[in-house]
Amino acid sequence: MPQVRRLYLSDYQDIDPHSGLVWQLLKLISARDVQETITVAQQLPQTSENLSADTLNLIETVLAYRLPHLSLEEIHAMLNLYELNEVRLEDTQFYKDVARIEGEKARREWLARGMEKGMKKGVKQGMQQGLQKGVEQGIQKGVKQGVQKAKAEALLTLITQKYGAPAEAIKTQINSATVEELDIWIQRILTAESLEALLG
C-alpha cells in the first residue's frame, strides 16, 4: 500500500544503542494515543548535539503522522528545537511524502475537471448540432406537409367542381396521399371521366 512506509532503525546507525534513544524512538512509534505520543516526545533529547538531522527527520515524520493537527512549528516548539535551523521543512521525508501525495491529488483533480469541462462542451455542441439539425428537419417536414395539404385542398376543390362533393372516404384518401400521388391525380383530373377513373 502506498500509505505504508518501512522505517529501519539500522538506517540510523549514529544513534548510540546505550543512550536509550532507540528505546524512546520505539516507544514513540508504538504510542497508543496522542497523550502518550506527546509524553514520549517530550522525553527525547532536546539539543542538536544529541540528535542528528536523520534522527530529527525520523522524529518529525513520526510526530507529524501521529499528531496531524500540529504544524511543524508546533512540533518544534514542543521539542524545543527552534534552534535547529539546518533542518528545513522541505528536507523532511514527511514534507516530501505530503508534496507527492498532494501533487498526485492535484493532478487527478485537474484531470477530472478537464474531463468534466470537455464533456460539458461536447454535450453543449452535441445539443446545438442536434437542435440545428432538428430545426432544419422540422422546417423541411413542415414545408413538405404544407405543400401536401395545399395540393390536397386544390384537388378536393377541383373534384367538387367536376364531380360534386366527394364522400368522406375519398376526402380521407386524398388528405393522406403523398405529394407525388396528388400530382398524378391533379394532372389526371383534366381527362378522367369519373372519380373512380381519377383515383384508380
N, C-alpha and C positions, 0 to 999 in steps of 0.2 A: 504494500500500500504506500502511496506517495506521502501520506501523513506520518508514517513511521520512519524514524531515522535512528540507526545504531550509533551509539557512542561507546568507544572503547577507552577505558581508563588507561590502557597501556600507551595510548597516544599522548598522554600527559605524564611522560616519564620524569619530568623535572620535579614532580611532587614527591616529597620525602614520605615514604610509607610509614615512618615512625612519628610523623608530625601530627597525625590524627586527621589531616586534611582529607585523605582518601575516605576515611570513615565518615567524615562530615558530608562529603560530596555524595556518598551513597545514601546517607540519611536524607539529604536534600532531595535527591532524585526520587526516593521512595516515600516521601512525606505523604500522610494520608489526607490532609486538608490544608486550607490556607493558613490557619494559625500555626500549625506545626512547621509549614514551609517557612513562614516568617521567623519563627523561633530559631530554627536551624540556620537560616541565612544570617541572622544577627550574631551567631556564634562563630562564623567563619573569620579567618584572619582579615584584618581591615587595613592593611597598608600595602603599598606597591612592592615593598621588599619581600613580603610573604607570598604574593600572588603574581604569577607570570601572565602575560597577555592571553595565552591559550587557556589558562585556568579561568581567568576572568571571563573570557568568551564563553566557556562552558557554563559557568555560574549564571551569567546574564541570560544565556539561552534557556537554561532550566527555569530560572525565575520568570522569564518573560512568558514561557508556556504555562507555568503553574499559577502565575499571578497576572493574567491578561488584562486586568483592569488597571494595572500600574504602568506608567510610562517608564522609559529607560532612565529618565532623570530621577523619578521617584525611587526606582530600584537603586540607583547610585546613592541617593540620599540615605536610604535605609542601610546601605552597606558602608556609608561614609567614604565613598570612592570618588568624590568630585575632583580630588587632586590628580587622578589618573587621566590626564588629558591625552595621553598617547593612545588610549583605547577609544576609537571613534565608533559611533553607532553604525556607520556604513561598513565597518570592518567586521562586525559581528555576524556569525553564521545565521543567527535569528533574523537579522535585518535582511540578509541575502535571501533567506527562505521566504520571508514575507514579500519581498520585492518580486521574487519569481512567481509566487502564487498570485499576487495582485496583478502582475503583468499578464499572466495567463487568463485571469478573470476578466481583465480589461479587454484582452484580445477576443475572448468569447463574446463579451457584451457588444463589442464593436461589430463582430461578425453577425451576431443576431440582429443588431439594429440595421446593418446593411441589408441583410436578407429581408427584414420586415419592410424596409423602405422600398427595396426592389419589388417585393410582392405587391405593395400598395400601388406603386407606379404601374406595374404590369396590369393589375386589376383595373385601375383607372383607365389605362389605354385600351384595355380589352372592352371595358364598358362603353367608352367613347366610340370605338370602332363598331361594336355591336349595335349601339344606338344609331349611329350614322347609317349602317347597313340596313337596320330595321326601318329607319325613316325612308330610305331610298326604296326598299321593297314595298313599304306601305304606300308610298306615292305611286309606284308602278301599278300595284294592285288596285289602288283607288281609281287611277286613270282607266285601267282596263275595265273595272266594274262600271265606271261612268259611261264608257263607250258602249259596253254591252247593254246597259239599261236604256241608253238613248236609242240604240238601234232596235231594241225590243219594242219600245214605245212607238217608234216610227212604223215598224212592221204591223203592230196591232192597229194603228190608225188607218193604214192602207187596207188591211184586211176588212176592217169595219166599213170603209167606204166602198169596197168592191164586193164583199160577200155578206155583209151585215155583221151584227155583233157576234163575236165568237163565244163559244162555250167556255166555262171555267177551266176545263181540262186543256183546251187549246191555249188559253192565256198562260197557264202554268208551264206548258211545254215551251212556249216562246220565251217566257221570262227566265227559264232555266237553261236555255240554249246557249251555245258558245257564240262568240263573235263571228267565227267562220261560218257556222250554220246560219246565223242571221243574215250574213252577206249573201249566201246562196239563195235564201228564201226571198230576200228583197229583190234580187235580180229576176227570180222566177215569177214574181207576182204579176209582172207585165204580160206574161204569156199563159200562166196557169188558168184553166177554165173553172177549176173548183178548188175549194180549200183542201180537199184530200189530195189533189194533184200537186198543190203547192207544197204541202208538208210531207208528202210521200217519198 
